């Protein structure tokens, strides 16, 4: 079964500092990987996705992620943190279902705190 | 329009009540989903509908009953819930191309409290 593991349930960064959120996947086939963000009392918003077209993926709000097969990783980065980046971030792997649709399996999430 | 709209935003219900959660999308997506998210946990898949037919039930108790009246609407009927069912219920939709590459669009969720 495909799965993802997020290292670090909490990350604290200073405003303007690099944001690095770690995600490792387990899959016997090329995975389809996603990063979602969840603000307090909100649903999930897609940041970016990897679908094998390019290993470096750029997303919204200045985030990007690099797919590294040798390390089975898909870490999320942002060069300079803003206060508005404070949220919960989820890495997810998507598996097509036999009947229809896709199943997203999420990592445990990483809560980002941005200090002024 | 890339929105998935869920109503109500908050719901408090007793264990003997019957209530329904509603979800609507107008993106032409033919796959719709219910996810459950407990506090400080990631979302977990409950149900998948494809072309208005239930295709996946992730062993969800029968006190949760999904319904897809048409291609834009998805309901979740609730009856005789337990306090441990309190959670954020998220609706999502996606195109259904038979691959894992299409992203899901999520609603803002319904915060359910069972008392």
Interface residues (C-beta under 8 A of the other chain):
Chain A: X32 X34 X36 X41 X42 X43 X44 X45 X46 X49 X51 X90 X94 X95 X96 X97 X99 X100 X101 X102 X103 X104 X106 X107 X108 X109
Chain B: X4 X6 X30 X31 X33 X35 X40 X41 X42 X43 X44 X45 X48 X49 X50 X51 X55 X56 X90 X92 X94 X96 X98 X99 X100 X101 X102 X103 X104 X105 X106 X107 X108 X109 X111
